[in-house]
Amino acid sequence: MLRLEIVALYAGVNILILLALAYIVVAGRRRHKITLGDGGNDAFNRAVRAHANAAEYIPAGLVGLLILGLLDPAAPLWLVHAAGISLTAGRLLHGFGLNTGTLNIGRTLGTLLTWTAFLLIGGGLIYAGLAQQL
């Protein structure tokens, strides 16, 4: 599997996560008859926040992952996988956790894994950028 195919795999799964979270929001709007805002409904507000939070983190993560994938051989393949798995697992856990309650292990682990992915991506990009200069 080539580097860009690996990035494409993580990008595809994360885009589907965004779609699933968007569907949950739309279904919630229909179920609770909420056309704008959250209608003061706590469960619906969590669904909106789960989608919004994913929309805040996933694009930046995928851009960084793509650049890592393009930086062959400066960024090792294991780093692309580690960051992609961490981002994807983190977004799945966080989305599920936020939809099921306010503070739970899914939400906590999801945040930790997402931030780990960002550390791996950010650190890897800085390393790869500097390695080419030395």
MDAnalysis code that builds the backbone (N, CA, C; Angstrom):
import MDAnalysis as mda
import numpy as np

u = mda.Universe.empty(402, n_residues=134, atom_resindex=np.repeat(np.arange(134), 3), trajectory=True)
u.add_TopologyAttr("name", ["N", "CA", "C"] * 134)
u.add_TopologyAttr("resid", np.arange(1, 135))
u.add_TopologyAttr("resname", ["MET", "LEU", "ARG", "LEU", "GLU", "ILE", "VAL", "ALA", "LEU", "TYR", "ALA", "GLY", "VAL", "ASN", "ILE", "LEU", "ILE", "LEU", "LEU", "ALA", "LEU", "ALA", "TYR", "ILE", "VAL", "VAL", "ALA", "GLY", "ARG", "ARG", "ARG", "HIS", "LYS", "ILE", "THR", "LEU", "GLY", "ASP", "GLY", "GLY", "ASN", "ASP", "ALA", "PHE", "ASN", "ARG", "ALA", "VAL", "ARG", "ALA", "HIS", "ALA", "ASN", "ALA", "ALA", "GLU", "TYR", "ILE", "PRO", "ALA", "GLY", "LEU", "VAL", "GLY", "LEU", "LEU", "ILE", "LEU", "GLY", "LEU", "LEU", "ASP", "PRO", "ALA", "ALA", "PRO", "LEU", "TRP", "LEU", "VAL", "HIS", "ALA", "ALA", "GLY", "ILE", "SER", "LEU", "THR", "ALA", "GLY", "ARG", "LEU", "LEU", "HIS", "GLY", "PHE", "GLY", "LEU", "ASN", "THR", "GLY", "THR", "LEU", "ASN", "ILE", "GLY", "ARG", "THR", "LEU", "GLY", "THR", "LEU", "LEU", "THR", "TRP", "THR", "ALA", "PHE", "LEU", "LEU", "ILE", "GLY", "GLY", "GLY", "LEU", "ILE", "TYR", "ALA", "GLY", "LEU", "ALA", "GLN", "GLN", "LEU"])
u.atoms.positions = np.array([
    [0.847, -1.179, 0.000],
    [0.000, 0.000, 0.000],
    [0.894, 1.244, 0.000],
    [0.623, 2.150, -0.897],
    [1.389, 3.381, -0.995],
    [0.960, 4.375, 0.076],
    [1.834, 5.344, 0.360],
    [1.549, 6.338, 1.394],
    [0.232, 7.077, 1.153],
    [0.000, 7.536, -0.062],
    [-1.242, 8.283, -0.311],
    [-2.469, 7.389, -0.227],
    [-2.316, 6.113, -0.526],
    [-3.432, 5.190, -0.345],
    [-3.750, 5.023, 1.143],
    [-2.723, 5.028, 1.973],
    [-2.913, 4.937, 3.422],
    [-3.637, 6.186, 3.921],
    [-3.163, 7.361, 3.490],
    [-3.824, 8.614, 3.870],
    [-5.269, 8.616, 3.372],
    [-5.491, 8.131, 2.156],
    [-6.851, 8.079, 1.600],
    [-7.765, 7.212, 2.469],
    [-7.249, 6.127, 2.993],
    [-8.031, 5.246, 3.864],
    [-8.495, 5.998, 5.114],
    [-7.562, 6.662, 5.789],
    [-7.924, 7.418, 6.997],
    [-8.841, 8.591, 6.662],
    [-8.587, 9.253, 5.541],
    [-9.445, 10.373, 5.128],
    [-10.867, 9.879, 4.865],
    [-10.990, 8.779, 4.165],
    [-12.312, 8.235, 3.861],
    [-13.088, 7.878, 5.112],
    [-12.437, 7.209, 6.054],
    [-13.120, 6.817, 7.293],
    [-13.526, 8.057, 8.087],
    [-12.632, 9.045, 8.183],
    [-12.950, 10.249, 8.951],
    [-14.063, 11.066, 8.300],
    [-14.103, 11.095, 6.995],
    [-15.205, 11.781, 6.305],
    [-16.530, 11.056, 6.573],
    [-16.488, 9.736, 6.623],
    [-17.698, 8.986, 6.959],
    [-18.123, 9.216, 8.412],
    [-17.150, 9.416, 9.300],
    [-17.476, 9.768, 10.686],
    [-18.235, 11.096, 10.700],
    [-17.735, 12.081, 9.950],
    [-18.427, 13.370, 9.860],
    [-19.844, 13.200, 9.318],
    [-19.997, 12.373, 8.295],
    [-21.316, 12.135, 7.714],
    [-22.255, 11.477, 8.725],
    [-21.761, 10.491, 9.450],
    [-22.596, 9.817, 10.448],
    [-23.035, 10.792, 11.538],
    [-22.109, 11.635, 11.989],
    [-22.458, 12.611, 13.018],
    [-23.448, 13.650, 12.482],
    [-23.298, 14.026, 11.218],
    [-24.253, 14.957, 10.603],
    [-25.633, 14.314, 10.513],
    [-25.687, 13.046, 10.170],
    [-26.966, 12.341, 10.092],
    [-27.655, 12.323, 11.458],
    [-26.869, 12.086, 12.524],
    [-27.438, 12.078, 13.873],
    [-28.049, 13.441, 14.203],
    [-27.395, 14.524, 13.771],
    [-27.928, 15.872, 14.003],
    [-29.237, 16.072, 13.230],
    [-29.241, 15.705, 11.965],
    [-30.455, 15.873, 11.148],
    [-31.595, 15.027, 11.716],
    [-31.296, 13.805, 12.091],
    [-32.335, 12.947, 12.679],
    [-32.859, 13.551, 13.981],
    [-31.959, 14.132, 14.772],
    [-32.374, 14.783, 16.011],
    [-33.253, 15.996, 15.758],
    [-32.933, 16.760, 14.726],
    [-33.767, 17.918, 14.376],
    [-35.188, 17.464, 14.035],
    [-35.277, 16.396, 13.267],
    [-36.606, 15.883, 12.893],
    [-37.352, 15.321, 14.103],
    [-36.651, 14.530, 14.896],
    [-37.279, 13.883, 16.045],
    [-37.781, 14.907, 17.071],
    [-36.967, 15.939, 17.312],
    [-37.321, 16.931, 18.333],
    [-37.978, 18.184, 17.753],
    [-38.155, 18.192, 16.419],
    [-38.789, 19.332, 15.741],
    [-38.064, 20.654, 16.047],
    [-36.726, 20.602, 15.849],
    [-35.877, 21.764, 16.090],
    [-35.352, 22.232, 14.733],
    [-35.706, 23.441, 14.335],
    [-35.268, 23.925, 13.027],
    [-33.990, 24.752, 13.102],
    [-33.745, 25.406, 14.233],
    [-32.561, 26.251, 14.372],
    [-32.084, 26.198, 15.814],
    [-30.784, 26.181, 16.017],
    [-30.239, 26.100, 17.367],
    [-30.413, 24.708, 17.937],
    [-30.426, 24.620, 19.271],
    [-30.563, 23.305, 19.895],
    [-31.884, 23.128, 20.638],
    [-32.737, 24.155, 20.602],
    [-34.051, 24.057, 21.224],
    [-34.012, 23.824, 22.721],
    [-32.858, 24.049, 23.353],
    [-32.747, 23.804, 24.785],
    [-32.732, 22.335, 25.153],
    [-32.575, 21.472, 24.166],
    [-32.571, 20.025, 24.385],
    [-31.127, 19.567, 24.598],
    [-30.819, 19.070, 25.804],
    [-29.444, 18.680, 26.137],
    [-28.917, 17.549, 25.257],
    [-29.734, 16.539, 25.019],
    [-29.289, 15.417, 24.187],
    [-28.991, 15.881, 22.766],
    [-29.852, 16.736, 22.232],
    [-29.628, 17.246, 20.882],
    [-28.404, 18.156, 20.841],
    [-28.214, 18.958, 21.880],
    [-27.040, 19.824, 21.954],
    [-25.757, 19.000, 21.921],
    [-25.728, 17.848, 22.603],
    [-24.549, 16.972, 22.582],
    [-24.296, 16.449, 21.171],
    [-25.358, 16.103, 20.452],
    [-25.202, 15.623, 19.071],
    [-24.629, 16.722, 18.187],
    [-25.119, 17.937, 18.347],
    [-24.608, 19.071, 17.569],
    [-23.137, 19.302, 17.895],
    [-22.795, 19.267, 19.187],
    [-21.409, 19.488, 19.596],
    [-20.496, 18.371, 19.105],
    [-20.983, 17.136, 19.101],
    [-20.166, 16.018, 18.609],
    [-19.808, 16.239, 17.138],
    [-20.791, 16.659, 16.348],
    [-20.537, 16.925, 14.936],
    [-19.626, 18.135, 14.771],
    [-19.904, 19.208, 15.486],
    [-19.103, 20.423, 15.376],
    [-17.663, 20.167, 15.808],
    [-17.483, 19.401, 16.878],
    [-16.142, 19.117, 17.353],
    [-15.367, 18.308, 16.312],
    [-16.022, 17.343, 15.712],
    [-15.368, 16.558, 14.658],
    [-15.028, 17.450, 13.469],
    [-15.942, 18.361, 13.133],
    [-15.696, 19.274, 12.007],
    [-14.563, 20.243, 12.314],
    [-14.286, 20.474, 13.581],
    [-13.180, 21.343, 13.972],
    [-11.841, 20.618, 13.891],
    [-11.802, 19.348, 14.266],
    [-10.541, 18.609, 14.352],
    [-10.181, 17.816, 13.096],
    [-11.143, 17.184, 12.482],
    [-10.833, 16.280, 11.366],
    [-10.155, 16.982, 10.188],
    [-10.632, 18.130, 9.723],
    [-9.964, 18.748, 8.564],
    [-8.484, 19.053, 8.808],
    [-8.155, 19.641, 9.937],
    [-6.744, 19.947, 10.233],
    [-5.930, 18.662, 10.340],
    [-6.499, 17.649, 10.966],
    [-5.796, 16.371, 11.082],
    [-5.522, 15.744, 9.725],
    [-6.509, 15.806, 8.832],
    [-6.326, 15.203, 7.506],
    [-5.344, 15.986, 6.651],
    [-5.337, 17.306, 6.764],
    [-4.353, 18.107, 6.022],
    [-2.945, 17.742, 6.487],
    [-2.758, 17.687, 7.807],
    [-1.451, 17.313, 8.341],
    [-1.054, 15.912, 7.937],
    [-1.997, 14.987, 7.980],
    [-1.731, 13.607, 7.593],
    [-1.344, 13.518, 6.115],
    [-2.014, 14.290, 5.281],
    [-1.685, 14.307, 3.857],
    [-0.263, 14.810, 3.626],
    [0.100, 15.889, 4.303],
    [1.456, 16.417, 4.138],
    [2.474, 15.399, 4.631],
    [2.198, 14.746, 5.765],
    [3.096, 13.686, 6.232],
    [3.249, 12.599, 5.178],
    [2.136, 12.222, 4.573],
    [2.167, 11.188, 3.542],
    [2.999, 11.580, 2.336],
    [3.049, 12.865, 2.056],
    [3.819, 13.352, 0.911],
    [5.309, 13.493, 1.211],
    [5.669, 13.510, 2.483],
    [7.060, 13.734, 2.870],
    [7.838, 12.432, 2.994],
    [7.911, 11.708, 1.927],
    [8.663, 10.456, 1.872],
    [10.083, 10.766, 1.438],
    [11.096, 10.330, 2.096],
    [11.187, 9.435, 3.254],
    [11.362, 10.160, 4.583],
    [11.242, 11.479, 4.602],
    [11.484, 12.244, 5.833],
    [10.529, 11.854, 6.957],
    [9.296, 11.531, 6.645],
    [8.329, 11.087, 7.652],
    [8.147, 9.579, 7.509],
    [8.517, 8.813, 8.523],
    [8.413, 7.352, 8.411],
    [6.962, 6.876, 8.278],
    [6.806, 5.762, 7.605],
    [5.483, 5.197, 7.358],
    [4.746, 4.888, 8.664],
    [5.465, 4.419, 9.677],
    [4.819, 4.101, 10.958],
    [4.172, 5.349, 11.550],
    [4.776, 6.521, 11.313],
    [4.238, 7.764, 11.852],
    [2.905, 8.119, 11.180],
    [2.827, 7.899, 9.879],
    [1.581, 8.157, 9.148],
    [0.473, 7.256, 9.690],
    [0.797, 5.975, 9.890],
    [-0.197, 5.049, 10.441],
    [-0.569, 5.398, 11.882],
    [0.415, 5.675, 12.709],
    [0.141, 5.982, 14.118],
    [-0.751, 7.216, 14.238],
    [-0.445, 8.242, 13.463],
    [-1.255, 9.463, 13.500],
    [-2.650, 9.207, 12.942],
    [-2.743, 8.465, 11.860],
    [-4.048, 8.170, 11.253],
    [-4.931, 7.322, 12.146],
    [-4.347, 6.299, 12.763],
    [-5.117, 5.445, 13.671],
    [-5.564, 6.245, 14.892],
    [-4.661, 7.042, 15.435],
    [-4.982, 7.833, 16.620],
    [-6.091, 8.853, 16.329],
    [-5.981, 9.543, 15.198],
    [-7.015, 10.508, 14.818],
    [-8.366, 9.818, 14.638],
    [-8.376, 8.727, 13.901],
    [-9.622, 8.026, 13.587],
    [-10.262, 7.428, 14.843],
    [-9.475, 6.733, 15.640],
    [-10.012, 6.155, 16.876],
    [-10.480, 7.252, 17.832],
    [-9.717, 8.327, 17.895],
    [-10.092, 9.434, 18.769],
    [-11.402, 10.074, 18.374],
    [-11.591, 10.270, 17.085],
    [-12.836, 10.894, 16.621],
    [-14.024, 9.957, 16.803],
    [-13.825, 8.650, 16.588],
    [-14.908, 7.687, 16.817],
    [-15.317, 7.667, 18.286],
    [-14.319, 7.530, 19.167],
    [-14.613, 7.475, 20.598],
    [-15.236, 8.765, 21.108],
    [-14.710, 9.898, 20.668],
    [-15.238, 11.174, 21.145],
    [-16.667, 11.393, 20.658],
    [-16.915, 11.110, 19.390],
    [-18.269, 11.279, 18.847],
    [-19.271, 10.402, 19.560],
    [-18.906, 9.153, 19.793],
    [-19.803, 8.235, 20.504],
    [-19.970, 8.689, 21.946],
    [-18.865, 9.046, 22.590],
    [-18.912, 9.446, 23.993],
    [-19.749, 10.693, 24.220],
    [-19.594, 11.673, 23.346],
    [-20.350, 12.915, 23.518],
    [-21.834, 12.708, 23.247],
    [-22.157, 11.803, 22.338],
    [-23.568, 11.522, 22.047],
    [-24.246, 10.716, 23.153],
    [-23.451, 10.052, 23.999],
    [-24.060, 9.201, 25.033],
    [-24.038, 9.816, 26.420],
    [-23.335, 10.911, 26.607],
    [-23.302, 11.537, 27.929],
    [-22.391, 12.742, 27.938],
    [-22.361, 13.430, 29.055],
    [-21.580, 14.658, 29.116],
    [-20.106, 14.401, 29.376],
    [-19.762, 13.520, 30.287],
    [-18.361, 13.212, 30.552],
    [-18.244, 11.721, 30.801],
    [-17.508, 11.038, 29.935],
    [-17.351, 9.600, 30.059],
    [-16.026, 9.182, 29.448],
    [-15.721, 7.907, 29.528],
    [-14.432, 7.394, 29.069],
    [-14.256, 7.555, 27.555],
    [-15.330, 7.428, 26.785],
    [-15.228, 7.596, 25.332],
    [-14.801, 9.005, 24.962],
    [-15.411, 9.947, 25.603],
    [-15.083, 11.349, 25.337],
    [-13.654, 11.676, 25.781],
    [-13.268, 11.187, 26.955],
    [-11.935, 11.446, 27.489],
    [-10.859, 10.789, 26.631],
    [-11.028, 9.510, 26.326],
    [-10.052, 8.813, 25.483],
    [-10.026, 9.390, 24.071],
    [-11.190, 9.765, 23.579],
    [-11.256, 10.363, 22.248],
    [-10.457, 11.647, 22.160],
    [-10.582, 12.480, 23.179],
    [-9.803, 13.720, 23.218],
    [-8.317, 13.409, 23.299],
    [-7.945, 12.488, 24.175],
    [-6.533, 12.120, 24.342],
    [-5.943, 11.578, 23.043],
    [-6.668, 10.703, 22.367],
    [-6.169, 10.139, 21.107],
    [-6.091, 11.196, 20.001],
    [-7.060, 12.091, 19.945],
    [-7.021, 13.157, 18.942],
    [-5.835, 14.071, 19.185],
    [-5.610, 14.439, 20.419],
    [-4.465, 15.300, 20.736],
    [-3.147, 14.573, 20.489],
    [-3.126, 13.259, 20.734],
    [-1.935, 12.461, 20.424],
    [-1.668, 12.499, 18.924],
    [-2.717, 12.357, 18.131],
    [-2.559, 12.437, 16.674],
    [-1.995, 13.795, 16.268],
    [-2.518, 14.864, 16.865],
    [-2.023, 16.200, 16.534],
    [-0.565, 16.370, 16.950],
    [-0.172, 15.806, 18.097],
    [1.229, 15.856, 18.509],
    [2.116, 15.091, 17.527],
    [1.678, 13.910, 17.120],
    [2.437, 13.117, 16.154],
    [2.554, 13.843, 14.816],
    [1.434, 14.378, 14.344],
    [1.430, 15.080, 13.059],
    [2.283, 16.342, 13.144],
    [2.040, 17.168, 14.149],
    [2.797, 18.412, 14.289],
    [4.282, 18.162, 14.472],
    [4.610, 17.247, 15.371],
    [6.017, 16.909, 15.589],
    [6.663, 16.308, 14.350],
    [5.928, 15.424, 13.684],
    [6.455, 14.796, 12.469],
    [6.688, 15.799, 11.357],
    [5.786, 16.742, 11.212],
    [5.951, 17.764, 10.172],
    [7.133, 18.681, 10.482],
    [7.286, 19.058, 11.737],
    [8.435, 19.892, 12.104],
    [9.736, 19.132, 11.875],
    [9.784, 17.876, 12.313],
    [10.979, 17.050, 12.105],
    [11.294, 16.921, 10.616],
    [10.276, 16.575, 9.823],
    [10.488, 16.374, 8.384],
    [10.933, 17.678, 7.717],
    [10.362, 18.787, 8.148],
    [10.747, 20.082, 7.577],
    [12.175, 20.439, 7.917],
    [12.574, 20.196, 9.159],
    [13.947, 20.510, 9.565],
    [14.958, 19.517, 9.002],
    [14.555, 18.246, 8.886],
    [15.472, 17.217, 8.362],
    [15.914, 17.548, 6.948],
    [15.066, 18.162, 6.189],
    [15.418, 18.526, 4.811],
    [16.369, 19.717, 4.772],
    [16.408, 20.486, 5.856],
    [17.263, 21.679, 5.895],
    [18.672, 21.376, 6.397],
    [18.836, 20.270, 7.113],
    [20.134, 19.947, 7.719],
    [21.029, 19.160, 6.815],
])
